[in-house]
Amino acid sequence: MDAHRTSEKCNVLVIEDSATLRQMVTMALEERGYKVWGAPDGVSALHSLAEHQPDAIILDLNLPDIDGFELCKRMKNAPGSHDIPVLVMTGLDQPGFEIMAIEAGADDFIAKPVDPLVLDARIEMVVRRMRRERFANALTGLPSNALTEERLAFMLARKRSFAAIFIDIDNFRPFNRCYGYARGDLLLRHLSELILESVHFTGCDDAFVGHMSADDFLVICDPDNAEPVARQIIEAWDLSVMDFYEDEDRERGHFALTDRSGDCRHYGPLTLSIGIVPVLESFPDSVITLTDAGSELQAFARTSEGSSVIIERRAEPRTR
């Protein structure tokens, strides 16, 4: 692949209050085929984002108006720019700086003084990764399995309390066989929207929502918010899932499907199995260990009738 092929297609927003440094970065990028917009402060950056859609953002955290961390959060929370990769220029020698930047939504870092070759490579990397993630999650628009596992690894590495909510649709495959994959895709998009709405409704705005695979979703949030989020998801799901059934099936309360042995099986309203793993003082040794714990809880939840939430309590898990 030609080194400049991706950069020729890239538009970059440079947010830097130093006119000299902003000009240097702009000239270095334009020489490599980028189209560049500059912003001297946070307000100008937000206005620029409203007018243009860059492929990447380079952000200096030392801004004269809006705190750089806060600006990064705003851009990542905005519907039109939440998936645009943000590279933070690191000139601050402070403990915990990178963790704060990652928590604010930063995707990568570039050290000052800026090396044009390194900057070019970093932009190539984050844009390529983001485009790959966008393609992989075209259905729901949520971070895919790779990015979700990356976030779990980060949460484990920083050794701070959090909770992982593992969400699965029971009998999703029979639903797909009965109604087709197009209807199944609509149902998955519906669930992703319910999850995001439930997170917002419960005031858990800092939560991470990922689409791990097929009908498996994950929410990472504060431990105190995990159970309210999960129960809100189930409440919204149980009230709406029958809308995706055909009228006659909705009236009967089930759809029918003949299995491979020739037996006709009835499937009522699809349910959710949710496992919550609070990670408090004891941290799993790997992402695999954590996801295995979530899968075990989901398996236990499936033994209950209806949609269920199982919370790891070490002594006695609790169901809905």
C-alpha positions in Angstrom: 0.0 0.0 0.0 1.3 3.4 -0.9 2.2 5.4 2.2 0.2 8.4 1.1 -2.9 6.6 -0.1 -4.9 7.0 3.1 -3.7 10.5 3.9 -4.8 11.7 0.4 -8.4 10.9 1.4 -8.1 12.4 4.9 -9.4 15.7 6.3 -7.9 16.7 9.6 -8.9 19.3 12.2 -6.0 20.7 14.1 -7.0 22.3 17.5 -4.0 24.3 18.8 -3.9 27.7 20.4 -0.3 28.4 19.3 -0.5 30.0 15.8 3.1 29.0 15.1 2.6 25.3 16.1 -0.7 25.1 14.3 0.9 26.5 11.1 3.8 24.0 11.4 1.5 21.0 11.8 -0.8 22.3 9.0 2.0 22.7 6.6 3.5 19.3 7.4 0.2 17.6 6.8 -0.7 19.5 3.7 2.7 18.4 2.2 1.6 14.8 2.7 -1.7 15.2 1.0 -4.1 16.1 3.9 -6.7 18.7 3.8 -6.4 20.7 7.0 -8.6 23.0 9.0 -7.3 24.9 12.0 -9.0 26.0 15.2 -7.3 28.2 17.9 -9.7 27.3 20.7 -12.5 25.0 21.8 -15.4 27.2 20.6 -13.9 27.5 17.1 -13.3 23.8 17.0 -16.9 23.0 17.8 -18.1 25.5 15.1 -15.7 23.8 12.6 -17.1 20.4 13.5 -20.6 21.6 12.8 -19.5 22.7 9.3 -17.0 20.0 8.3 -16.6 16.3 9.0 -12.9 15.6 9.4 -11.5 12.1 9.3 -9.2 12.8 12.3 -8.8 15.5 15.0 -5.4 16.6 16.5 -6.0 18.2 19.9 -3.8 20.2 22.1 -5.2 20.1 25.6 -3.9 23.5 26.6 -6.7 25.7 25.2 -7.6 29.3 26.3 -11.3 28.7 26.7 -12.6 25.1 27.1 -10.5 22.6 29.0 -9.0 20.1 26.5 -10.3 17.1 28.4 -13.8 18.6 28.4 -13.6 19.4 24.7 -12.6 15.9 23.9 -15.6 14.5 25.9 -18.0 16.9 24.1 -16.7 15.9 20.7 -16.9 12.2 21.6 -20.4 12.5 23.0 -21.8 14.4 20.0 -23.7 12.3 17.5 -21.9 13.7 14.5 -18.4 13.3 15.8 -18.3 10.6 18.3 -16.5 8.1 16.0 -13.9 10.6 14.7 -10.5 9.6 16.1 -8.8 12.1 18.4 -5.0 12.3 18.6 -3.9 14.3 21.7 -0.6 16.2 21.4 1.2 15.4 24.7 3.3 18.2 26.0 2.2 17.7 29.6 4.5 15.9 32.0 1.9 15.0 34.6 1.1 11.7 36.3 -2.1 10.1 35.0 -2.3 12.5 32.0 -2.7 9.7 29.5 -5.4 7.9 31.5 -7.3 11.2 31.8 -7.1 11.7 28.1 -8.3 8.1 27.4 -11.2 8.5 29.8 -12.1 11.7 27.9 -12.2 9.7 24.7 -8.7 10.1 23.1 -7.8 7.5 20.6 -4.0 8.0 20.4 -1.2 10.4 21.3 1.5 12.3 19.5 4.5 13.8 21.5 5.7 17.4 21.2 7.8 18.5 19.4 5.8 16.9 16.6 7.7 14.7 14.2 5.8 14.9 10.8 6.6 11.3 9.9 5.4 10.0 13.2 2.3 12.2 13.0 1.6 10.9 9.5 1.9 7.3 10.6 -0.3 7.9 13.7 -3.1 9.5 11.6 -2.9 6.6 9.1 -3.2 4.1 11.9 -6.2 5.6 13.8 -8.1 6.5 10.6 -7.6 3.0 9.2 -8.6 1.4 12.6 -11.7 3.6 12.8 -12.7 2.9 9.3 -12.3 -0.8 10.0 -14.4 -0.5 13.1 -17.1 1.5 11.3 -17.3 -1.2 8.6 -17.4 -4.1 11.2 -20.3 -2.4 13.1 -22.2 -0.9 10.2 -25.4 -2.6 11.5 -25.6 -1.0 15.0 -22.9 1.7 14.8 -21.4 0.4 18.1 -17.8 -0.5 18.8 -17.1 -4.0 17.7 -15.6 -7.0 19.5 -12.0 -5.9 19.1 -12.5 -2.4 20.4 -14.8 -3.7 23.2 -12.2 -6.1 24.4 -9.6 -3.3 24.2 -11.8 -1.2 26.5 -12.2 -4.1 28.9 -8.4 -4.6 29.0 -7.9 -0.9 29.8 -10.5 -1.0 32.6 -8.8 -4.0 34.1 -5.3 -2.4 33.8 -6.2 0.8 35.5 -7.5 -1.1 38.6 -10.6 1.0 39.3 -14.0 -0.4 40.1 -16.5 -0.9 37.3 -19.2 -3.3 36.2 -19.6 -5.3 33.0 -23.1 -6.0 31.8 -23.3 -8.9 29.3 -26.5 -8.9 27.2 -27.7 -11.7 25.0 -31.0 -12.3 23.1 -32.4 -15.8 23.8 -33.6 -17.8 20.7 -32.3 -15.2 18.2 -31.4 -17.8 15.7 -34.9 -19.3 15.4 -36.2 -15.8 15.0 -33.8 -15.2 12.1 -34.8 -18.5 10.5 -38.5 -17.7 10.8 -38.5 -14.0 9.7 -35.2 -13.7 7.8 -32.0 -11.9 8.5 -33.3 -8.5 7.5 -35.9 -8.6 10.3 -33.2 -9.9 12.6 -31.0 -6.9 11.7 -33.9 -4.6 12.6 -34.2 -6.3 16.0 -30.5 -6.0 16.7 -30.6 -2.3 15.8 -33.6 -1.9 18.1 -31.8 -3.5 21.0 -28.7 -1.3 20.5 -31.0 1.8 20.6 -32.7 0.5 23.8 -29.4 0.0 25.4 -28.2 3.5 24.6 -31.5 5.0 25.7 -31.5 3.0 29.0 -27.9 4.1 29.7 -29.0 7.7 29.2 -32.3 7.3 31.1 -30.5 6.1 34.2 -28.0 8.9 34.1 -25.1 6.7 33.3 -23.7 9.0 30.5 -20.0 7.8 30.9 -20.9 4.2 30.1 -19.3 2.3 27.2 -21.6 0.3 25.0 -20.2 -2.3 22.6 -21.5 -4.9 20.2 -19.4 -7.9 20.8 -20.8 -10.4 18.2 -24.1 -11.3 16.6 -26.7 -10.8 19.4 -24.2 -10.2 22.2 -23.8 -6.7 23.7 -21.8 -5.3 26.5 -22.1 -2.2 28.8 -19.2 -1.0 30.9 -20.3 1.4 33.7 -20.1 2.4 37.3 -21.1 -0.5 39.6 -23.9 1.4 41.3 -25.6 2.0 37.9 -25.2 -1.5 36.5 -28.4 -3.1 37.9 -30.7 -0.1 37.1 -29.3 0.0 33.5 -29.9 -3.7 33.1 -33.4 -3.7 34.5 -34.3 -0.6 32.3 -33.1 -2.5 29.2 -35.3 -5.5 30.1 -38.3 -3.4 30.8 -38.0 -1.6 27.5 -37.3 -4.8 25.6 -40.2 -6.8 27.0 -42.6 -3.9 26.1 -41.5 -3.7 22.5 -40.1 -7.0 21.2 -43.5 -8.3 20.0 -43.7 -5.3 17.6 -41.2 -7.3 15.4 -43.5 -10.3 15.1 -46.1 -10.7 12.3 -49.6 -9.7 13.2 -50.9 -13.3 13.4 -47.9 -14.4 15.5 -48.4 -11.4 17.8 -52.0 -12.3 18.3 -51.1 -15.9 19.1 -48.2 -14.8 21.3 -45.6 -16.9 19.5 -44.1 -17.9 16.2 -43.8 -21.5 15.0 -40.8 -23.1 13.5 -40.2 -26.7 12.4 -36.8 -28.0 13.6 -34.5 -30.4 11.8 -36.2 -33.4 13.3 -39.5 -32.3 11.9 -41.0 -31.2 15.2 -42.9 -27.9 15.4 -41.7 -25.6 18.2 -43.4 -22.5 19.4 -41.4 -19.4 20.5 -43.0 -16.8 22.5 -41.7 -13.2 23.0 -37.9 -13.2 22.7 -36.2 -12.6 26.1 -32.9 -11.2 27.2 -30.4 -13.0 29.4 -28.2 -10.5 31.2 -25.2 -11.2 33.5 -23.6 -8.4 35.6 -20.1 -8.8 36.8 -19.1 -6.1 39.3 -15.3 -5.7 39.3 -14.5 -4.1 42.7 -11.6 -5.0 44.8 -10.6 -8.3 43.1 -9.7 -7.9 39.4 -9.8 -10.8 36.9 -6.4 -11.7 35.4 -7.6 -11.2 31.8 -10.4 -10.2 29.6 -11.1 -13.8 28.8 -11.6 -14.6 32.5 -14.1 -11.7 32.8 -16.1 -12.6 29.7 -16.2 -16.2 30.8 -17.7 -15.1 34.1 -20.3 -13.1 32.2 -21.2 -16.1 30.0 -21.7 -18.3 33.0 -24.1 -15.7 34.5 -26.0 -15.5 31.2 -26.3 -19.3 31.1 -27.8 -19.2 34.6 -30.2 -16.4 33.5 -31.5 -18.6 30.7 -32.8 -21.2 33.2 -35.3 -18.6 34.4 -38.6 -17.9 32.7 -38.7 -14.6 30.9 -36.0 -12.0 30.7 -33.6 -12.2 33.6 -30.7 -10.4 35.2 -28.1 -12.3 37.2 -25.7 -10.4 39.3 -22.4 -12.0 40.5 -22.7 -11.7 44.3 -20.1 -14.5 45.1 -22.4 -15.8 47.7 -25.8 -15.9 46.0 -26.6 -14.6 42.5 -30.0 -12.9 42.3 -32.6 -13.1 39.5 -35.3 -10.8 38.3 
